[in-house]
Amino acid sequence: MKTVKKAFFKTLARVNKLIMPQYSKRDLNRLSKLDQALIAYRYYVTKNALDD
C-alpha cells in the first residue's frame, strides 16, 4: 500500500512542476497568503514523493 501512495505523490509532484509557478527567485517574506499556501502544498507533496 505504501508504494501506491508514493507513486501517487510522485505523479502529483510531476504535475505540480508543470502547471504551478516557480518561487525560487522570489522573496518568500513578501508573498501573499495564497502564494505561501501553494509553497506549503508543494513542500508537502515533494516530502511525500521522496524516498524515506
Contacts in CASP RR format, 6 or more apart in sequence:
PFRMAT RR
TARGET T0000
AUTHOR 0000-0000-0000
METHOD contacts of the structure
MODEL  1
MKTVKKAFFKTLARVNKLIMPQYSKRDLNRLSKLDQALIAYRYYVTKNAL
DD
5 48 0 8 1.000
6 48 0 8 1.000
6 49 0 8 1.000
6 51 0 8 1.000
9 45 0 8 1.000
9 48 0 8 1.000
9 49 0 8 1.000
10 49 0 8 1.000
12 45 0 8 1.000
12 49 0 8 1.000
13 45 0 8 1.000
13 46 0 8 1.000
13 49 0 8 1.000
16 41 0 8 1.000
16 42 0 8 1.000
16 45 0 8 1.000
20 38 0 8 1.000
20 42 0 8 1.000
21 38 0 8 1.000
23 31 0 8 1.000
23 35 0 8 1.000
23 38 0 8 1.000
23 39 0 8 1.000
28 36 0 8 1.000
28 39 0 8 1.000
31 39 0 8 1.000
END
